Amino acid sequence: MKQKEEIFHDFYNYLMFDKNYSKNTISSYMNDLYDFLTFNDKNKETDLYKLKEQNIKDYLKNLKDNNISDRSIARKISTLKSYYKYLIITNKINKNPLEFIIIPKQKKELPTVLSIEEVLILLDIPLNDRYNYRNKAMLELMYATGLRISELINLKLSNIDLELNLLKTIGKGNKERIIPIGDYATEYLKLYIYDYRKSFIKKQSSEYLFLNKSGTKMSRQMFFKIVEKLARDKNIKTKFSPHTLRHSFATHMLEYGADLRTIQELLGHSNISTTQIYTHVSTDKLRENYDNFHSNA
């Protein structure tokens, strides 16, 4: 449908140039919008600029009926609110059909965190080939800095300063931040970069730091498979999420006395309330230790 193509093109440009959102955020928004427009298209709603509140409610009911999680539904509503705000701004509509639709409050789930012992087991990788040196460097760096997976795989050689033990990354909202790297992670980065990285390069060179066997950038899916296999091989029972090492980094920093503002800066959170979830994880750990080790608990 021509109108749908117009909607995608215009909204994409709005998110890219007006809002300056990251590629990952834009991709998420566009996928949500595609699902919404496709649903209404199938239901013979021919003018997608003239959808009403009932069309929105029908779509949300359909999501619920298909067992889409409350968290995903809340995100899709948030996307639609941004979309209709854009339509109002550009005078394509004069009444917002989401005006009385409220995003349900979501209970914040505590992140999955490895114990320090589990992290040490996970990072104890036998170094017997180039893949192990690469994997060791990736995991040590992620645990040392708390990088998001997307930030880790998008690192370029030029983003790393091995003399000053610093890295530069572009996080959510295209915000740049500088993060210190510990000596231990730097040691394994040097081994990988100087001794093994060249062996991954095929016909064309690459500016990216971590490469796959084809000589191209490491993918998010491949990184997760590597970590998941390592955990399985080492019999680590804690359930994994893609950001387990990032969550573990933040929690362990807090447990060892780092202040919340420092952790916020290192993680690249724009709002400290996002960082505060780690205080709940840390408090739960304190309670567990108290119950286990206090004689009168």
Backbone as numpy.savetxt, mean C-alpha at the origin, in Angstrom:
# Nx Ny Nz CAx CAy CAz Cx Cy Cz
-19.58 2.43 -25.05 -20.43 3.62 -25.05 -19.54 4.87 -25.05
-19.85 5.79 -25.98 -19.04 7.00 -26.13 -19.05 7.85 -24.87
-20.25 7.94 -24.24 -20.35 8.77 -23.04 -19.47 8.22 -21.92
-19.42 6.90 -21.80 -18.59 6.28 -20.75 -17.11 6.60 -20.98
-16.68 6.54 -22.25 -15.29 6.86 -22.58 -14.97 8.31 -22.21
-15.91 9.19 -22.49 -15.74 10.61 -22.14 -15.60 10.78 -20.63
-16.44 10.08 -19.88 -16.41 10.16 -18.42 -15.05 9.71 -17.89
-14.56 8.57 -18.40 -13.28 8.04 -17.95 -12.15 9.02 -18.25
-12.13 9.51 -19.45 -11.06 10.41 -19.88 -11.03 11.68 -19.03
-12.19 12.28 -18.84 -12.26 13.55 -18.09 -11.93 13.35 -16.61
-12.48 12.31 -16.02 -12.25 12.07 -14.59 -10.80 11.69 -14.34
-10.22 10.91 -15.25 -8.81 10.54 -15.13 -7.93 11.80 -15.11
-8.18 12.70 -16.04 -7.39 13.94 -16.11 -7.58 14.80 -14.85
-8.79 14.79 -14.32 -9.06 15.54 -13.09 -8.24 14.99 -11.93
-8.20 13.66 -11.79 -7.44 13.04 -10.71 -5.94 13.23 -10.89
-5.51 13.16 -12.14 -4.08 13.26 -12.44 -3.56 14.69 -12.28
-4.24 15.66 -12.90 -3.69 17.00 -12.98 -4.24 17.97 -11.93
-5.52 17.81 -11.57 -6.10 18.70 -10.57 -5.80 18.22 -9.15
-5.98 16.91 -8.94 -5.79 16.36 -7.59 -4.37 15.87 -7.35
-3.62 15.63 -8.42 -2.23 15.19 -8.30 -2.10 13.88 -7.53
-3.05 12.96 -7.78 -3.03 11.67 -7.09 -1.98 10.75 -7.72
-1.55 9.76 -6.95 -0.58 8.78 -7.45 -1.26 7.85 -8.45
-0.45 7.15 -9.23 -0.98 6.22 -10.23 -1.81 5.11 -9.59
-1.35 4.62 -8.44 -2.09 3.54 -7.75 -3.45 4.02 -7.30
-3.52 5.24 -6.75 -4.78 5.80 -6.28 -5.73 6.01 -7.46
-5.20 6.56 -8.54 -6.03 6.80 -9.73 -6.57 5.48 -10.28
-5.72 4.46 -10.31 -6.14 3.14 -10.80 -7.29 2.61 -9.97
-7.19 2.76 -8.65 -8.26 2.30 -7.75 -9.56 3.04 -8.01
-9.47 4.37 -8.15 -10.65 5.19 -8.43 -11.30 4.79 -9.75
-10.48 4.61 -10.77 -11.02 4.29 -12.09 -11.68 2.91 -12.11
-11.11 1.95 -11.40 -11.73 0.62 -11.30 -13.09 0.70 -10.62
-13.17 1.48 -9.54 -14.45 1.64 -8.83 -15.48 2.31 -9.74
-15.04 3.34 -10.44 -15.96 4.06 -11.32 -16.44 3.16 -12.46
-15.52 2.35 -13.00 -15.88 1.43 -14.08 -16.97 0.45 -13.61
-16.81 -0.11 -12.41 -17.81 -1.04 -11.87 -19.18 -0.37 -11.76
-19.16 0.86 -11.27 -20.42 1.60 -11.07 -21.12 1.89 -12.40
-20.36 2.40 -13.36 -20.95 2.76 -14.65 -21.40 1.52 -15.42
-20.62 0.45 -15.30 -20.99 -0.80 -15.97 -22.29 -1.35 -15.41
-22.44 -1.29 -14.09 -23.68 -1.76 -13.47 -24.88 -1.00 -14.01
-24.78 0.31 -14.09 -25.90 1.12 -14.58 -26.12 0.96 -16.08
-25.03 0.75 -16.79 -25.12 0.50 -18.23 -25.92 -0.77 -18.50
-25.63 -1.81 -17.72 -26.35 -3.08 -17.87 -27.83 -2.94 -17.50
-28.10 -1.98 -16.64 -29.49 -1.76 -16.22 -30.20 -0.72 -17.08
-29.62 -0.51 -18.29 -30.25 0.34 -19.32 -30.39 1.80 -18.92
-29.52 2.25 -18.02 -29.52 3.69 -17.70 -28.65 4.37 -18.76
-29.29 5.00 -19.72 -28.58 5.45 -20.91 -27.77 6.73 -20.71
-28.28 7.64 -19.89 -27.54 8.89 -19.66 -26.89 8.82 -18.28
-25.59 8.53 -18.27 -24.88 8.30 -17.01 -24.66 9.58 -16.21
-24.91 10.74 -16.85 -24.82 12.00 -16.11 -26.11 12.28 -15.33
-27.16 11.52 -15.60 -28.46 11.82 -14.98 -28.90 10.74 -13.99
-27.94 9.99 -13.46 -28.28 8.98 -12.46 -28.78 9.65 -11.19
-29.72 8.99 -10.53 -30.34 9.57 -9.33 -29.95 8.77 -8.09
-30.40 9.26 -6.95 -30.05 8.61 -5.68 -30.45 7.14 -5.68
-31.60 6.82 -6.28 -32.06 5.43 -6.30 -31.11 4.53 -7.09
-30.52 5.09 -8.16 -29.53 4.31 -8.92 -28.32 3.97 -8.06
-27.91 4.93 -7.23 -26.78 4.69 -6.32 -27.15 3.60 -5.32
-28.34 3.70 -4.75 -28.79 2.73 -3.75 -28.90 1.33 -4.35
-29.38 1.26 -5.60 -29.47 -0.04 -6.27 -28.09 -0.66 -6.46
-27.13 0.19 -6.80 -25.75 -0.28 -6.98 -25.16 -0.79 -5.66
-25.37 -0.03 -4.60 -24.83 -0.42 -3.29 -25.50 -1.70 -2.78
-26.78 -1.84 -3.05 -27.50 -3.07 -2.67 -26.93 -4.26 -3.42
-26.63 -4.04 -4.70 -26.05 -5.11 -5.50 -24.69 -5.55 -4.94
-23.90 -4.58 -4.49 -22.61 -4.91 -3.88 -22.80 -5.76 -2.62
-23.77 -5.34 -1.81 -24.06 -6.05 -0.56 -24.54 -7.47 -0.86
-25.42 -7.58 -1.85 -25.97 -8.90 -2.22 -24.88 -9.84 -2.73
-23.82 -9.26 -3.28 -22.71 -10.07 -3.80 -21.58 -10.24 -2.78
-21.92 -9.96 -1.51 -20.99 -10.18 -0.39 -19.69 -9.39 -0.49
-19.78 -8.19 -1.09 -18.62 -7.29 -1.08 -18.47 -6.74 0.33
-17.24 -6.70 0.83 -17.00 -6.29 2.22 -17.43 -4.85 2.46
-17.79 -4.55 3.72 -18.17 -3.18 4.09 -17.04 -2.20 3.81
-15.82 -2.65 4.02 -14.66 -1.78 3.78 -14.57 -1.40 2.30
-14.77 -2.40 1.41 -14.71 -2.12 -0.03 -15.86 -1.23 -0.46
-17.04 -1.45 0.11 -18.20 -0.62 -0.22 -17.95 0.82 0.20
-17.37 1.00 1.40 -17.06 2.35 1.87 -16.08 3.05 0.93
-15.10 2.29 0.44 -14.14 2.88 -0.49 -14.81 3.29 -1.80
-15.73 2.43 -2.29 -16.43 2.73 -3.55 -17.34 3.96 -3.39
-17.96 4.11 -2.22 -18.78 5.30 -1.98 -17.89 6.54 -1.99
-16.72 6.42 -1.38 -15.77 7.54 -1.35 -15.37 7.94 -2.77
-15.13 6.94 -3.63 -14.80 7.20 -5.03 -15.94 7.94 -5.72
-17.16 7.48 -5.50 -18.32 8.10 -6.15 -18.53 9.53 -5.66
-18.26 9.77 -4.39 -18.38 11.13 -3.87 -17.40 12.05 -4.58
-16.18 11.57 -4.81 -15.18 12.36 -5.54 -15.63 12.59 -6.98
-16.20 11.56 -7.58 -16.65 11.66 -8.96 -17.78 12.68 -9.10
-18.76 12.63 -8.21 -19.88 13.56 -8.32 -19.49 14.98 -7.91
-18.50 15.07 -7.05 -17.97 16.40 -6.73 -17.35 17.00 -7.99
-16.64 16.18 -8.75 -16.04 16.63 -10.01 -17.14 17.07 -11.00
-18.23 16.30 -11.08 -19.31 16.65 -12.01 -19.96 17.99 -11.64
-20.07 18.24 -10.33 -20.63 19.53 -9.87 -19.69 20.67 -10.26
-18.39 20.46 -9.99 -17.38 21.49 -10.27 -17.37 21.85 -11.76
-17.54 20.84 -12.60 -17.46 21.07 -14.05 -18.83 21.38 -14.68
-19.83 21.58 -13.82 -21.18 21.97 -14.27 -21.85 20.94 -15.17
-21.46 19.68 -15.02 -22.12 18.64 -15.80 -23.44 18.22 -15.13
-23.53 18.43 -13.82 -24.77 18.20 -13.09 -24.96 19.35 -12.11
-26.18 19.55 -11.63 -26.41 20.60 -10.62 -26.97 20.05 -9.31
-27.17 18.71 -9.28 -27.66 18.09 -8.03 -26.89 16.79 -7.80
-26.37 16.65 -6.60 -25.54 15.50 -6.27 -26.41 14.36 -5.73
-26.48 13.21 -6.44 -27.31 12.09 -5.97 -26.75 11.40 -4.73
-25.49 11.71 -4.37 -24.89 11.11 -3.16 -25.04 12.01 -1.94
-25.81 13.08 -2.09 -25.92 14.08 -1.02 -26.32 13.46 0.31
-27.23 12.50 0.28 -27.75 11.92 1.53 -27.25 10.49 1.77
-26.26 10.08 0.99 -25.67 8.75 1.19 -24.40 8.90 2.01
-24.35 8.21 3.13 -23.26 8.37 4.11 -22.31 7.18 4.01
-21.03 7.48 4.08 -20.03 6.41 4.14 -20.09 5.77 5.52
-20.36 4.47 5.59 -20.44 3.82 6.91 -19.10 3.86 7.63
-19.12 4.10 8.92 -17.88 4.12 9.71 -17.32 2.71 9.77
-16.03 2.62 9.52 -15.37 1.31 9.52 -14.57 1.11 10.80
-14.73 -0.07 11.35 -13.91 -0.42 12.50 -12.49 -0.69 12.00
-11.53 0.03 12.58 -10.16 -0.14 12.14 -9.62 -1.49 12.60
-9.19 -2.29 11.62 -8.60 -3.58 11.96 -7.13 -3.38 12.31
-6.72 -4.04 13.38 -5.31 -3.94 13.77 -4.46 -4.66 12.74
-3.33 -4.07 12.35 -2.49 -4.70 11.33 -1.82 -5.97 11.86
-1.54 -6.87 10.94 -0.79 -8.08 11.28 0.67 -7.71 11.52
1.20 -8.19 12.63 2.58 -7.84 13.00 3.34 -9.10 13.40
4.57 -9.20 12.91 5.45 -10.29 13.33 6.16 -9.90 14.62
6.46 -10.88 15.44 7.31 -10.62 16.60 8.73 -10.38 16.10
9.57 -9.81 16.94 10.97 -9.58 16.56 11.64 -10.91 16.24
11.31 -11.95 17.01 11.88 -13.27 16.76 11.49 -13.79 15.39
10.22 -13.59 15.01 9.76 -14.04 13.70 10.44 -13.27 12.58
10.65 -11.96 12.78 11.34 -11.16 11.77 12.76 -11.68 11.56
13.44 -11.96 12.67 14.83 -12.46 12.57 14.87 -13.80 11.83
13.89 -14.66 12.09 13.82 -15.94 11.39 13.56 -15.72 9.91
12.62 -14.82 9.59 12.28 -14.53 8.19 13.47 -13.98 7.43
14.24 -13.11 8.08 15.37 -12.45 7.41 16.64 -13.29 7.38
16.59 -14.43 8.05 17.77 -15.32 8.06 17.76 -16.17 6.79
18.14 -15.55 5.69 18.09 -16.18 4.38 19.47 -16.73 4.02
19.57 -18.03 3.71 20.87 -18.58 3.29 21.31 -17.94 1.98
22.51 -17.39 1.96 22.97 -16.63 0.80 23.79 -17.52 -0.13
23.09 -18.28 -0.98 23.81 -19.20 -1.86 23.59 -18.95 -3.35
22.81 -17.90 -3.71 22.71 -17.51 -5.11 22.26 -16.06 -5.21
22.21 -15.55 -6.44 21.90 -14.13 -6.66 20.50 -13.77 -6.19
19.56 -14.73 -6.30 18.19 -14.45 -5.88 18.12 -14.24 -4.36
18.87 -15.04 -3.64 18.87 -14.90 -2.18 19.49 -13.57 -1.75
20.54 -13.14 -2.44 21.14 -11.84 -2.11 20.16 -10.70 -2.41
19.45 -10.82 -3.53 18.43 -9.80 -3.86 17.32 -9.82 -2.82
16.80 -11.00 -2.48 15.70 -11.11 -1.52 16.10 -10.61 -0.14
17.32 -10.94 0.25 17.84 -10.47 1.54 17.90 -8.94 1.56
18.41 -8.35 0.49 18.51 -6.88 0.42 17.12 -6.24 0.46
16.15 -6.81 -0.27 14.79 -6.26 -0.31 14.15 -6.29 1.07
14.20 -7.45 1.71 13.50 -7.61 2.99 14.18 -6.81 4.10
15.51 -6.80 4.10 16.22 -6.01 5.11 15.89 -4.53 4.94
15.83 -4.07 3.69 15.53 -2.66 3.44 14.11 -2.31 3.86
13.16 -3.20 3.56 11.77 -2.91 3.92 11.60 -2.86 5.44
12.22 -3.80 6.13 12.09 -3.80 7.60 12.87 -2.65 8.22
13.94 -2.22 7.58 14.76 -1.12 8.13 14.12 0.25 7.92
13.22 0.36 6.93 12.69 1.68 6.56 11.17 1.79 6.65
10.46 0.67 6.68 9.00 0.73 6.71 8.38 1.15 5.40
9.10 0.96 4.30 8.56 1.34 2.98 7.30 0.55 2.65
6.40 1.18 1.91 5.29 0.45 1.29 5.88 -0.43 0.18
5.17 -1.51 -0.16 5.67 -2.38 -1.22 5.80 -1.61 -2.53
4.81 -0.77 -2.84 4.86 0.00 -4.09 6.08 0.92 -4.10
6.45 1.46 -2.94 7.62 2.33 -2.85 8.90 1.51 -3.02
8.92 0.33 -2.44 10.11 -0.53 -2.52 10.40 -0.94 -3.95
9.38 -1.43 -4.67 9.63 -1.94 -6.02 9.86 -0.82 -7.03
9.48 0.40 -6.68 9.69 1.54 -7.58 10.97 2.31 -7.29
11.75 1.84 -6.31 13.04 2.49 -6.03 13.97 2.37 -7.22
14.69 3.43 -7.49 15.70 3.43 -8.53 17.07 3.53 -7.89
18.08 3.12 -8.63 19.44 3.20 -8.10 19.77 4.62 -7.64
19.26 5.60 -8.36 19.54 7.00 -8.04 18.86 7.45 -6.74
17.90 6.65 -6.23 17.21 6.99 -4.98 17.99 6.57 -3.74
19.07 5.81 -3.93 19.84 5.27 -2.80 21.18 5.96 -2.68
21.49 6.42 -1.47 22.82 6.98 -1.19 23.49 6.07 -0.17
24.39 5.21 -0.65 25.02 4.21 0.23 26.11 4.81 1.11
26.54 6.01 0.77 27.54 6.67 1.61 26.89 7.33 2.83
25.75 7.98 2.60 25.04 8.65 3.70 23.99 7.76 4.36
23.82 6.54 3.82 22.79 5.61 4.35 21.41 6.25 4.33
21.02 6.76 3.15 19.72 7.40 2.99 19.06 6.92 1.71
17.73 6.97 1.71 17.01 6.74 0.46 15.94 7.80 0.30
15.57 8.05 -0.95 14.50 8.99 -1.27 13.39 8.21 -1.93
12.15 8.44 -1.49 11.02 7.76 -2.09 9.86 8.73 -2.31
9.01 8.39 -3.26 7.80 9.17 -3.54 6.62 8.34 -3.06
5.92 8.83 -2.03 4.81 8.09 -1.45 3.47 8.53 -1.98
2.43 8.27 -1.21 1.07 8.63 -1.60 0.96 10.14 -1.79
0.15 10.53 -2.78 -0.01 11.94 -3.06 1.25 12.58 -3.63
2.14 11.71 -4.19 3.41 12.19 -4.78 4.26 12.98 -3.79
4.17 12.60 -2.51 4.96 13.28 -1.48 6.32 12.61 -1.34
7.37 13.43 -1.44 8.72 12.91 -1.32 9.15 12.87 0.14
9.87 11.82 0.53 10.45 11.80 1.87 11.82 11.11 1.83
12.65 11.51 2.77 13.99 10.97 2.92 14.00 10.08 4.16
14.50 8.85 4.01 14.48 7.89 5.12 15.89 7.36 5.36
16.34 7.34 6.61 17.65 6.75 6.90 17.60 5.22 6.77
18.72 4.65 6.36 18.85 3.19 6.26 19.87 2.74 7.29
19.56 1.71 8.05 20.50 1.19 9.03 21.72 0.56 8.39
22.80 0.46 9.14 24.05 -0.10 8.62 23.88 -1.53 8.12
23.07 -2.31 8.83 22.89 -3.72 8.48 22.23 -3.85 7.11
21.15 -3.10 6.88 20.48 -3.14 5.58 21.39 -2.59 4.48
22.16 -1.55 4.79 23.08 -0.97 3.81 24.13 -1.98 3.37
24.61 -2.78 4.32 25.63 -3.80 4.01 25.11 -4.77 2.94
23.85 -5.22 3.09 23.31 -6.19 2.14 22.88 -5.52 0.82
22.54 -4.25 0.90 22.28 -3.50 -0.33 23.55 -3.40 -1.17
24.67 -3.13 -0.52 25.94 -3.02 -1.24 26.32 -4.35 -1.89
26.14 -5.44 -1.16 26.45 -6.76 -1.71 25.61 -7.04 -2.95
24.32 -6.75 -2.86 23.42 -6.99 -3.98 23.77 -6.09 -5.17
23.93 -4.81 -4.90 24.15 -3.85 -5.99 25.50 -4.07 -6.68
26.56 -4.23 -5.89 27.90 -4.30 -6.47 28.24 -5.69 -7.03
27.70 -6.74 -6.43 28.12 -8.09 -6.81 27.09 -8.89 -7.60
25.80 -8.56 -7.48 24.79 -9.46 -8.06 23.78 -8.79 -8.98
23.53 -7.50 -8.80 22.46 -6.85 -9.59 22.73 -6.93 -11.09
23.98 -6.78 -11.50 24.32 -6.80 -12.94 23.94 -8.11 -13.59
23.96 -9.20 -12.82 23.65 -10.51 -13.40 22.17 -10.65 -13.77
21.31 -9.74 -13.26 19.88 -9.77 -13.60 19.59 -9.02 -14.90
20.50 -8.15 -15.30 20.27 -7.29 -16.47 20.47 -8.10 -17.75
19.50 -8.01 -18.65 19.57 -8.74 -19.92 20.08 -7.80 -21.02
19.29 -7.62 -22.08 19.74 -6.80 -23.21 19.76 -5.31 -22.87
18.74 -4.87 -22.12 18.65 -3.45 -21.80 18.90 -3.22 -20.32
19.58 -2.13 -20.02 19.82 -1.79 -18.61 18.53 -1.27 -18.00
18.47 -1.24 -16.68 17.29 -0.76 -15.97 17.70 0.19 -14.87
16.88 1.21 -14.66 17.16 2.18 -13.60 16.63 1.71 -12.26
15.78 0.67 -12.26 15.16 0.21 -11.02 16.15 -0.60 -10.19
16.00 -0.50 -8.88 16.93 -1.14 -7.96 16.76 -2.65 -7.93
15.53 -3.12 -7.74 15.29 -4.56 -7.60 14.69 -5.13 -8.88
15.39 -6.12 -9.44 15.03 -6.67 -10.74 14.61 -8.13 -10.63
13.78 -8.56 -11.57 13.41 -9.97 -11.64 14.35 -10.70 -12.60
14.10 -11.99 -12.83 15.03 -12.78 -13.65 15.05 -12.34 -15.11
14.01 -11.58 -15.52 13.96 -11.07 -16.89 14.69 -9.73 -17.04
15.19 -9.20 -15.92 15.91 -7.94 -15.95 15.02 -6.72 -15.87
13.71 -6.93 -15.58 12.79 -5.81 -15.44 12.41 -5.62 -13.97
11.64 -4.59 -13.72 11.31 -4.22 -12.34 10.57 -5.33 -11.61
10.95 -5.56 -10.36 10.24 -6.49 -9.49 8.78 -6.07 -9.36
7.86 -7.03 -9.46 6.44 -6.71 -9.33 5.98 -6.90 -7.90
4.87 -6.27 -7.58 4.26 -6.39 -6.26 3.89 -7.86 -5.97
3.33 -8.52 -6.98 2.91 -9.91 -6.81 4.10 -10.82 -6.54
5.19 -10.60 -7.28 6.38 -11.43 -7.09 6.99 -11.21 -5.71
7.02 -9.96 -5.26 7.56 -9.68 -3.93 6.77 -10.45 -2.87
5.44 -10.38 -2.98 4.60 -11.05 -1.99 4.81 -12.56 -2.03
4.97 -13.13 -3.22 5.20 -14.57 -3.34 6.51 -14.97 -2.67
7.52 -14.11 -2.82 8.83 -14.39 -2.21 8.70 -14.42 -0.69
8.06 -13.38 -0.13 7.92 -13.30 1.33 7.04 -14.43 1.85
5.96 -14.72 1.14 5.04 -15.77 1.56 5.73 -17.13 1.58
6.54 -17.41 0.56 7.26 -18.69 0.50 8.29 -18.79 1.62
9.01 -17.69 1.86 10.00 -17.68 2.95 9.33 -17.99 4.29
8.19 -17.34 4.54 7.48 -17.56 5.80 7.00 -19.00 5.91
6.52 -19.53 4.81 6.03 -20.92 4.81 7.18 -21.89 5.05
8.30 -21.66 4.37 9.46 -22.54 4.51 10.02 -22.50 5.93
9.88 -21.34 6.58 10.43 -21.18 7.93 9.39 -21.46 9.02
8.23 -21.94 8.57 7.16 -22.36 9.50 6.66 -21.21 10.38
6.62 -20.00 9.81 6.07 -18.84 10.53 4.55 -18.87 10.37
3.84 -18.97 11.47 2.39 -19.18 11.43 1.58 -17.88 11.34
2.20 -16.74 11.69 1.47 -15.47 11.66 0.96 -15.21 10.25
-0.32 -14.85 10.15 -0.94 -14.58 8.85 -0.29 -13.36 8.20
0.02 -13.50 6.92 0.71 -12.42 6.21 -0.25 -11.52 5.45
0.10 -10.25 5.39 -0.51 -9.31 4.46 0.64 -8.71 3.65
0.36 -8.04 2.54 1.46 -7.46 1.76 2.32 -6.47 2.55
1.76 -5.88 3.62 2.50 -4.85 4.36 2.97 -5.34 5.74
3.09 -6.66 5.91 3.43 -7.18 7.24 4.75 -6.62 7.77
5.77 -6.54 6.92 7.06 -6.02 7.38 6.98 -4.53 7.70
6.19 -3.79 6.95 5.99 -2.36 7.23 5.31 -2.18 8.59
4.26 -2.97 8.83 3.57 -2.90 10.12 4.49 -3.30 11.26
5.31 -4.32 11.02 6.23 -4.79 12.06 7.27 -3.74 12.38
7.78 -3.08 11.35 8.75 -1.98 11.53 8.18 -0.91 12.45
6.96 -0.46 12.16 6.35 0.62 12.94 6.09 0.20 14.38
5.58 -1.01 14.56 5.26 -1.50 15.90 6.51 -1.67 16.74
7.56 -2.24 16.15 8.80 -2.45 16.90 9.49 -1.13 17.23
9.40 -0.16 16.32 9.94 1.18 16.62 9.24 1.77 17.84
7.93 1.64 17.87 7.15 2.18 18.98 7.49 1.47 20.28
7.61 0.15 20.23 7.91 -0.64 21.43 9.29 -0.30 21.99
10.19 0.13 21.12 11.54 0.46 21.58 11.72 1.95 21.87
10.60 2.68 21.91 10.66 4.05 22.42 10.58 5.18 21.42
10.43 4.87 20.12 10.32 5.96 19.14 9.00 6.70 19.34
9.01 8.03 19.14 7.77 8.78 19.32 6.92 8.68 18.06
5.63 8.92 18.24 4.65 8.73 17.18 4.91 9.63 15.97
5.37 10.86 16.23 5.63 11.80 15.14 6.76 11.30 14.23
7.79 10.73 14.84 8.90 10.18 14.06 8.41 9.05 13.17
7.61 8.14 13.75 7.09 7.01 12.99 6.18 7.51 11.86
5.39 8.55 12.15 4.52 9.13 11.12 5.35 9.61 9.93
6.45 10.32 10.23 7.30 10.84 9.16 7.95 9.72 8.36
8.42 8.70 9.06 9.09 7.58 8.39 8.13 6.81 7.49
6.90 6.64 7.95 5.91 5.89 7.18 5.28 6.73 6.07
5.38 8.03 6.18 4.79 8.90 5.16 3.30 9.07 5.32
2.80 8.98 6.56 1.37 9.20 6.82 1.09 10.70 6.83
0.08 11.14 6.11 -0.27 12.56 6.12 -1.00 12.93 7.40
-1.68 11.98 8.01 -2.45 12.23 9.23 -1.96 11.32 10.34
-1.66 11.89 11.50 -1.11 11.08 12.60 -2.12 10.07 13.13
-3.42 10.30 12.88 -4.43 9.33 13.33 -4.23 7.98 12.66
-3.68 7.98 11.44 -3.37 6.72 10.75 -2.26 5.98 11.48
-1.29 6.72 11.98 -0.16 6.12 12.69 -0.57 5.60 14.06
-1.59 6.21 14.65 -1.98 5.87 16.02 -2.48 4.44 16.17
-2.83 3.79 15.07 -3.28 2.40 15.17 -2.18 1.52 15.76
-0.91 1.92 15.56 0.19 1.11 16.08 0.30 1.20 17.61
-0.28 2.26 18.19 -0.29 2.33 19.65 -1.20 1.26 20.21
-2.28 0.92 19.48 -3.18 -0.14 19.94 -2.49 -1.50 19.87
-1.72 -1.71 18.80 -0.98 -2.96 18.66 0.02 -3.10 19.80
0.73 -2.01 20.07 1.74 -2.02 21.13 1.11 -2.24 22.50
-0.05 -1.61 22.75 -0.75 -1.78 24.02 -1.22 -3.22 24.19
-1.71 -3.82 23.10 -2.12 -5.22 23.17 -0.95 -6.12 23.54
0.24 -5.81 23.01 1.43 -6.59 23.33 1.81 -6.42 24.79
1.71 -5.19 25.29 1.99 -4.95 26.71 1.06 -5.76 27.60
-0.23 -5.77 27.22 -1.22 -6.52 28.00 -0.91 -8.02 27.98
-0.52 -8.52 26.79 -0.20 -9.94 26.67 0.99 -10.30 27.56
2.04 -9.45 27.52 3.22 -9.71 28.35 2.88 -9.63 29.83
2.04 -8.66 30.20 1.64 -8.51 31.60 0.92 -9.77 32.08
-0.05 -10.22 31.28 -0.82 -11.41 31.65 0.03 -12.66 31.74
1.06 -12.72 30.86 1.90 -13.93 30.81 2.94 -13.96 31.92
3.42 -12.79 32.31 4.61 -12.78 33.18 4.39 -12.18 34.57
3.29 -11.49 34.80 3.07 -10.95 36.13 2.46 -12.02 37.02
3.03 -12.19 38.19 2.62 -13.31 39.07 1.16 -13.18 39.54
0.68 -11.94 39.68 -0.70 -11.77 40.17 -1.66 -11.30 39.09
-1.29 -11.47 37.84 -2.15 -10.99 36.74 -3.41 -11.84 36.66
